[in-house]
Amino acid sequence: MKYWVAAAMITAALTIAANAQAAETRCGWIENPTPANWWLQDAENTWTIMTQGEDADAVEGMDLIPDISEHDYIKTNGNYGYACACMGVETDGNDRITKILSFRQLKLAKCRADKALKFPG
């Protein structure tokens, strides 16, 4: 019995550790140029969050992204545009964000000052 309890505790600890390692902080330009199209461009990559027509594969945590137009924001197309943000995310390791854990919108000046970031668009 002690063996099973110990094994369960070790498994739980490893699961928690694996999940903690999967989370990444990504900061850069959050872009929403048209309906249902979202991506984050950081110093390393352009990360696809959602593309129009992929409603069935909506990313868990999209509800954590508020209306970015209510803060420091550049309008480019009607109600659409881009802002600067940091996000806690999980990725597929290639170019897709698979889960959003947190979202914090920053001043545009923060991204503009980061020479590692390409200007959006």
SEPA-234506 format. One record per atom (N, C-alpha, C): atom name; residue in three letters; z, y, x. Coordinates in steps of 0.05 Angstrom, whole numbers. Example, Ala and Ser with C-alpha at 12.3 -4.5 7.8 and 13.67 -1.06 7.14 Angstrom:
// residues 2
{node "N" "ALA" {156 -114 264}},
{node "CA" "ALA" {156 -90 246}},
{node "C" "ALA" {156 -66 264}},
{node "N" "SER" {142 -45 257}},
{node "CA" "SER" {143 -21 273}},
{node "C" "SER" {157 1 258}},
***
This chain:
// residues 121
{node "N" "MET" {0 -24 16}},
{node "CA" "MET" {0 0 0}},
{node "C" "MET" {0 25 17}},
{node "N" "LYS" {16 25 39}},
{node "CA" "LYS" {17 48 57}},
{node "C" "LYS" {-10 53 69}},
{node "N" "TYR" {-24 32 75}},
{node "CA" "TYR" {-51 35 87}},
{node "C" "TYR" {-70 50 68}},
{node "N" "TRP" {-70 44 42}},
{node "CA" "TRP" {-87 57 23}},
{node "C" "TRP" {-80 86 20}},
{node "N" "VAL" {-55 92 19}},
{node "CA" "VAL" {-46 120 17}},
{node "C" "VAL" {-55 136 42}},
{node "N" "ALA" {-51 124 65}},
{node "CA" "ALA" {-59 138 90}},
{node "C" "ALA" {-89 141 91}},
{node "N" "ALA" {-104 121 83}},
{node "CA" "ALA" {-133 122 83}},
{node "C" "ALA" {-143 144 63}},
{node "N" "ALA" {-130 145 40}},
{node "CA" "ALA" {-138 166 20}},
{node "C" "ALA" {-132 194 31}},
{node "N" "MET" {-109 197 44}},
{node "CA" "MET" {-102 224 55}},
{node "C" "MET" {-122 232 77}},
{node "N" "ILE" {-129 213 94}},
{node "CA" "ILE" {-148 219 116}},
{node "C" "ILE" {-175 225 104}},
{node "N" "THR" {-184 210 85}},
{node "CA" "THR" {-210 216 71}},
{node "C" "THR" {-210 244 59}},
{node "N" "ALA" {-188 250 45}},
{node "CA" "ALA" {-186 277 32}},
{node "C" "ALA" {-187 299 53}},
{node "N" "ALA" {-173 295 75}},
{node "CA" "ALA" {-172 315 97}},
{node "C" "ALA" {-200 319 109}},
{node "N" "LEU" {-214 297 114}},
{node "CA" "LEU" {-241 298 125}},
{node "C" "LEU" {-260 311 106}},
{node "N" "THR" {-258 306 81}},
{node "CA" "THR" {-275 319 60}},
{node "C" "THR" {-270 349 60}},
{node "N" "ILE" {-245 357 60}},
{node "CA" "ILE" {-239 386 60}},
{node "C" "ILE" {-250 399 86}},
{node "N" "ALA" {-247 386 109}},
{node "CA" "ALA" {-257 397 134}},
{node "C" "ALA" {-287 399 134}},
{node "N" "ALA" {-300 378 123}},
{node "CA" "ALA" {-330 379 122}},
{node "C" "ALA" {-340 401 105}},
{node "N" "ASN" {-327 405 82}},
{node "CA" "ASN" {-335 427 64}},
{node "C" "ASN" {-329 454 77}},
{node "N" "ALA" {-308 457 91}},
{node "CA" "ALA" {-302 483 104}},
{node "C" "ALA" {-322 489 125}},
{node "N" "GLN" {-332 468 140}},
{node "CA" "GLN" {-352 473 160}},
{node "C" "GLN" {-379 479 149}},
{node "N" "ALA" {-384 471 124}},
{node "CA" "ALA" {-410 476 112}},
{node "C" "ALA" {-413 505 104}},
{node "N" "ALA" {-392 520 100}},
{node "CA" "ALA" {-393 548 91}},
{node "C" "ALA" {-402 565 115}},
{node "N" "GLU" {-420 583 109}},
{node "CA" "GLU" {-430 602 129}},
{node "C" "GLU" {-428 630 118}},
{node "N" "THR" {-423 649 136}},
{node "CA" "THR" {-425 678 128}},
{node "C" "THR" {-451 688 137}},
{node "N" "ARG" {-466 699 118}},
{node "CA" "ARG" {-493 710 124}},
{node "C" "ARG" {-493 739 115}},
{node "N" "CYS" {-501 758 133}},
{node "CA" "CYS" {-502 786 126}},
{node "C" "CYS" {-530 797 132}},
{node "N" "GLY" {-539 814 113}},
{node "CA" "GLY" {-566 826 117}},
{node "C" "GLY" {-575 838 91}},
{node "N" "TRP" {-602 840 89}},
{node "CA" "TRP" {-614 852 65}},
{node "C" "TRP" {-616 832 42}},
{node "N" "ILE" {-603 838 20}},
{node "CA" "ILE" {-606 822 -4}},
{node "C" "ILE" {-629 834 -20}},
{node "N" "GLU" {-649 818 -25}},
{node "CA" "GLU" {-673 829 -38}},
{node "C" "GLU" {-678 816 -66}},
{node "N" "ASN" {-684 832 -85}},
{node "CA" "ASN" {-690 824 -112}},
{node "C" "ASN" {-714 841 -121}},
{node "N" "PRO" {-738 834 -111}},
{node "CA" "PRO" {-761 852 -116}},
{node "C" "PRO" {-774 850 -144}},
{node "N" "THR" {-770 826 -157}},
{node "CA" "THR" {-781 821 -183}},
{node "C" "THR" {-762 802 -198}},
{node "N" "PRO" {-766 798 -224}},
{node "CA" "PRO" {-748 781 -239}},
{node "C" "PRO" {-745 753 -227}},
{node "N" "ALA" {-720 744 -224}},
{node "CA" "ALA" {-714 716 -215}},
{node "C" "ALA" {-723 710 -186}},
{node "N" "ASN" {-729 730 -171}},
{node "CA" "ASN" {-736 726 -143}},
{node "C" "ASN" {-714 740 -126}},
{node "N" "TRP" {-700 723 -110}},
{node "CA" "TRP" {-677 732 -94}},
{node "C" "TRP" {-679 719 -66}},
{node "N" "TRP" {-675 735 -45}},
{node "CA" "TRP" {-671 723 -19}},
{node "C" "TRP" {-654 741 -2}},
{node "N" "LEU" {-643 730 19}},
{node "CA" "LEU" {-627 745 38}},
{node "C" "LEU" {-640 743 65}},
{node "N" "GLN" {-644 766 77}},
{node "CA" "GLN" {-656 767 104}},
{node "C" "GLN" {-635 775 124}},
{node "N" "ASP" {-627 757 141}},
{node "CA" "ASP" {-607 763 161}},
{node "C" "ASP" {-620 763 189}},
{node "N" "ALA" {-605 764 210}},
{node "CA" "ALA" {-616 766 237}},
{node "C" "ALA" {-630 740 245}},
{node "N" "GLU" {-624 718 232}},
{node "CA" "GLU" {-635 692 240}},
{node "C" "GLU" {-658 683 223}},
{node "N" "ASN" {-659 691 197}},
{node "CA" "ASN" {-678 678 179}},
{node "C" "ASN" {-680 694 154}},
{node "N" "THR" {-701 688 138}},
{node "CA" "THR" {-702 697 110}},
{node "C" "THR" {-695 673 93}},
{node "N" "TRP" {-673 675 79}},
{node "CA" "TRP" {-661 653 63}},
{node "C" "TRP" {-669 656 34}},
{node "N" "THR" {-683 637 23}},
{node "CA" "THR" {-690 637 -5}},
{node "C" "THR" {-666 630 -21}},
{node "N" "ILE" {-660 647 -41}},
{node "CA" "ILE" {-638 641 -59}},
{node "C" "ILE" {-649 630 -85}},
{node "N" "MET" {-669 643 -96}},
{node "CA" "MET" {-682 635 -121}},
{node "C" "MET" {-710 646 -122}},
{node "N" "THR" {-728 631 -133}},
{node "CA" "THR" {-755 641 -138}},
{node "C" "THR" {-762 636 -167}},
{node "N" "GLN" {-778 654 -178}},
{node "CA" "GLN" {-785 653 -206}},
{node "C" "GLN" {-798 626 -213}},
{node "N" "GLY" {-789 615 -235}},
{node "CA" "GLY" {-800 590 -244}},
{node "C" "GLY" {-783 566 -236}},
{node "N" "GLU" {-762 571 -220}},
{node "CA" "GLU" {-745 549 -211}},
{node "C" "GLU" {-718 550 -226}},
{node "N" "ASP" {-718 557 -251}},
{node "CA" "ASP" {-693 560 -267}},
{node "C" "ASP" {-677 535 -267}},
{node "N" "ALA" {-690 512 -267}},
{node "CA" "ALA" {-675 486 -267}},
{node "C" "ALA" {-659 482 -242}},
{node "N" "ASP" {-668 495 -220}},
{node "CA" "ASP" {-654 492 -194}},
{node "C" "ASP" {-638 517 -187}},
{node "N" "ALA" {-628 531 -208}},
{node "CA" "ALA" {-612 556 -203}},
{node "C" "ALA" {-589 550 -184}},
{node "N" "VAL" {-585 567 -165}},
{node "CA" "VAL" {-564 564 -145}},
{node "C" "VAL" {-537 568 -157}},
{node "N" "GLU" {-519 550 -152}},
{node "CA" "GLU" {-491 553 -161}},
{node "C" "GLU" {-479 578 -147}},
{node "N" "GLY" {-467 595 -163}},
{node "CA" "GLY" {-454 619 -153}},
{node "C" "GLY" {-470 644 -156}},
{node "N" "MET" {-494 642 -168}},
{node "CA" "MET" {-510 667 -173}},
{node "C" "MET" {-494 687 -189}},
{node "N" "ASP" {-476 678 -206}},
{node "CA" "ASP" {-460 696 -222}},
{node "C" "ASP" {-441 713 -205}},
{node "N" "LEU" {-438 707 -179}},
{node "CA" "LEU" {-421 723 -161}},
{node "C" "LEU" {-436 748 -151}},
{node "N" "ILE" {-462 748 -155}},
{node "CA" "ILE" {-477 772 -147}},
{node "C" "ILE" {-477 791 -170}},
{node "N" "PRO" {-464 815 -167}},
{node "CA" "PRO" {-464 834 -189}},
{node "C" "PRO" {-490 849 -191}},
{node "N" "ASP" {-492 868 -208}},
{node "CA" "ASP" {-515 885 -210}},
{node "C" "ASP" {-515 903 -185}},
{node "N" "ILE" {-532 896 -166}},
{node "CA" "ILE" {-533 910 -140}},
{node "C" "ILE" {-541 939 -143}},
{node "N" "SER" {-554 946 -165}},
{node "CA" "SER" {-563 973 -169}},
{node "C" "SER" {-540 993 -176}},
{node "N" "GLU" {-517 982 -181}},
{node "CA" "GLU" {-494 999 -187}},
{node "C" "GLU" {-480 1010 -162}},
{node "N" "HIS" {-489 1001 -138}},
{node "CA" "HIS" {-477 1010 -113}},
{node "C" "HIS" {-499 1020 -95}},
{node "N" "ASP" {-494 1022 -69}},
{node "CA" "ASP" {-514 1031 -50}},
{node "C" "ASP" {-538 1013 -50}},
{node "N" "TYR" {-561 1024 -58}},
{node "CA" "TYR" {-584 1007 -66}},
{node "C" "TYR" {-610 1023 -64}},
{node "N" "ILE" {-632 1009 -58}},
{node "CA" "ILE" {-658 1022 -58}},
{node "C" "ILE" {-675 1009 -80}},
{node "N" "LYS" {-684 1025 -98}},
{node "CA" "LYS" {-702 1016 -120}},
{node "C" "LYS" {-730 1015 -109}},
{node "N" "THR" {-744 993 -114}},
{node "CA" "THR" {-772 990 -105}},
{node "C" "THR" {-792 984 -127}},
{node "N" "ASN" {-782 973 -149}},
{node "CA" "ASN" {-800 964 -170}},
{node "C" "ASN" {-785 964 -197}},
{node "N" "GLY" {-786 986 -211}},
{node "CA" "GLY" {-771 988 -236}},
{node "C" "GLY" {-741 985 -231}},
{node "N" "ASN" {-729 964 -242}},
{node "CA" "ASN" {-700 959 -238}},
{node "C" "ASN" {-695 941 -214}},
{node "N" "TYR" {-714 936 -198}},
{node "CA" "TYR" {-711 917 -176}},
{node "C" "TYR" {-712 931 -150}},
{node "N" "GLY" {-700 918 -129}},
{node "CA" "GLY" {-700 930 -103}},
{node "C" "GLY" {-683 914 -84}},
{node "N" "TYR" {-670 928 -65}},
{node "CA" "TYR" {-654 914 -45}},
{node "C" "TYR" {-629 929 -38}},
{node "N" "ALA" {-610 915 -25}},
{node "CA" "ALA" {-585 926 -17}},
{node "C" "ALA" {-576 911 9}},
{node "N" "CYS" {-553 919 19}},
{node "CA" "CYS" {-542 906 42}},
{node "C" "CYS" {-517 890 33}},
{node "N" "ALA" {-514 866 43}},
{node "CA" "ALA" {-492 849 34}},
{node "C" "ALA" {-484 828 54}},
{node "N" "CYS" {-460 818 51}},
{node "CA" "CYS" {-450 795 65}},
{node "C" "CYS" {-444 774 44}},
{node "N" "MET" {-452 750 49}},
{node "CA" "MET" {-448 728 30}},
{node "C" "MET" {-436 704 44}},
{node "N" "GLY" {-417 691 31}},
{node "CA" "GLY" {-408 664 40}},
{node "C" "GLY" {-426 645 26}},
{node "N" "VAL" {-440 628 41}},
{node "CA" "VAL" {-460 610 29}},
{node "C" "VAL" {-459 582 41}},
{node "N" "GLU" {-472 564 28}},
{node "CA" "GLU" {-480 539 40}},
{node "C" "GLU" {-510 539 40}},
{node "N" "THR" {-522 528 61}},
{node "CA" "THR" {-551 527 63}},
{node "C" "THR" {-561 498 67}},
{node "N" "ASP" {-587 495 66}},
{node "CA" "ASP" {-598 469 71}},
{node "C" "ASP" {-604 466 101}},
{node "N" "GLY" {-597 486 117}},
{node "CA" "GLY" {-602 485 146}},
{node "C" "GLY" {-629 494 154}},
{node "N" "ASN" {-647 499 134}},
{node "CA" "ASN" {-674 507 140}},
{node "C" "ASN" {-678 536 131}},
{node "N" "ASP" {-683 540 105}},
{node "CA" "ASP" {-689 567 96}},
{node "C" "ASP" {-680 572 67}},
{node "N" "ARG" {-662 555 56}},
{node "CA" "ARG" {-653 558 29}},
{node "C" "ARG" {-623 560 28}},
{node "N" "ILE" {-613 579 11}},
{node "CA" "ILE" {-585 580 5}},
{node "C" "ILE" {-581 561 -19}},
{node "N" "THR" {-563 542 -16}},
{node "CA" "THR" {-559 522 -37}},
{node "C" "THR" {-535 528 -54}},
{node "N" "LYS" {-516 544 -44}},
{node "CA" "LYS" {-492 551 -60}},
{node "C" "LYS" {-481 578 -50}},
{node "N" "ILE" {-474 595 -69}},
{node "CA" "ILE" {-461 621 -62}},
{node "C" "ILE" {-431 618 -67}},
{node "N" "LEU" {-416 624 -46}},
{node "CA" "LEU" {-387 622 -48}},
{node "C" "LEU" {-374 649 -52}},
{node "N" "SER" {-386 670 -41}},
{node "CA" "SER" {-375 697 -43}},
{node "C" "SER" {-398 717 -39}},
{node "N" "PHE" {-393 742 -48}},
{node "CA" "PHE" {-413 763 -45}},
{node "C" "PHE" {-398 790 -41}},
{node "N" "ARG" {-407 805 -21}},
{node "CA" "ARG" {-395 832 -17}},
{node "C" "ARG" {-418 851 -10}},
{node "N" "GLN" {-423 871 -27}},
{node "CA" "GLN" {-444 890 -22}},
{node "C" "GLN" {-433 911 -2}},
{node "N" "LEU" {-450 918 17}},
{node "CA" "LEU" {-443 938 38}},
{node "C" "LEU" {-459 963 35}},
{node "N" "LYS" {-452 983 49}},
{node "CA" "LYS" {-468 1008 50}},
{node "C" "LYS" {-494 1001 64}},
{node "N" "LEU" {-516 1014 55}},
{node "CA" "LEU" {-542 1010 67}},
{node "C" "LEU" {-542 1016 96}},
{node "N" "ALA" {-525 1036 104}},
{node "CA" "ALA" {-524 1044 132}},
{node "C" "ALA" {-516 1021 151}},
{node "N" "LYS" {-500 1003 140}},
{node "CA" "LYS" {-491 980 156}},
{node "C" "LYS" {-516 963 165}},
{node "N" "CYS" {-533 957 146}},
{node "CA" "CYS" {-557 941 153}},
{node "C" "CYS" {-577 957 169}},
{node "N" "ARG" {-580 983 162}},
{node "CA" "ARG" {-599 1000 177}},
{node "C" "ARG" {-591 1002 206}},
{node "N" "ALA" {-565 1002 212}},
{node "CA" "ALA" {-555 1004 240}},
{node "C" "ALA" {-558 978 256}},
{node "N" "ASP" {-562 956 242}},
{node "CA" "ASP" {-563 930 255}},
{node "C" "ASP" {-592 926 266}},
{node "N" "LYS" {-595 929 292}},
{node "CA" "LYS" {-622 927 304}},
{node "C" "LYS" {-633 899 303}},
{node "N" "ALA" {-617 879 297}},
{node "CA" "ALA" {-627 851 295}},
{node "C" "ALA" {-640 846 268}},
{node "N" "LEU" {-636 864 248}},
{node "CA" "LEU" {-648 860 222}},
{node "C" "LEU" {-675 874 220}},
{node "N" "LYS" {-694 860 208}},
{node "CA" "LYS" {-720 872 201}},
{node "C" "LYS" {-716 888 175}},
{node "N" "PHE" {-731 910 173}},
{node "CA" "PHE" {-730 926 149}},
{node "C" "PHE" {-742 909 126}},
{node "N" "PRO" {-729 910 102}},
{node "CA" "PRO" {-739 893 80}},
{node "C" "PRO" {-767 902 71}},
{node "N" "GLY" {-781 882 60}},
{node "CA" "GLY" {-807 888 48}},
{node "C" "GLY" {-830 877 62}},
***
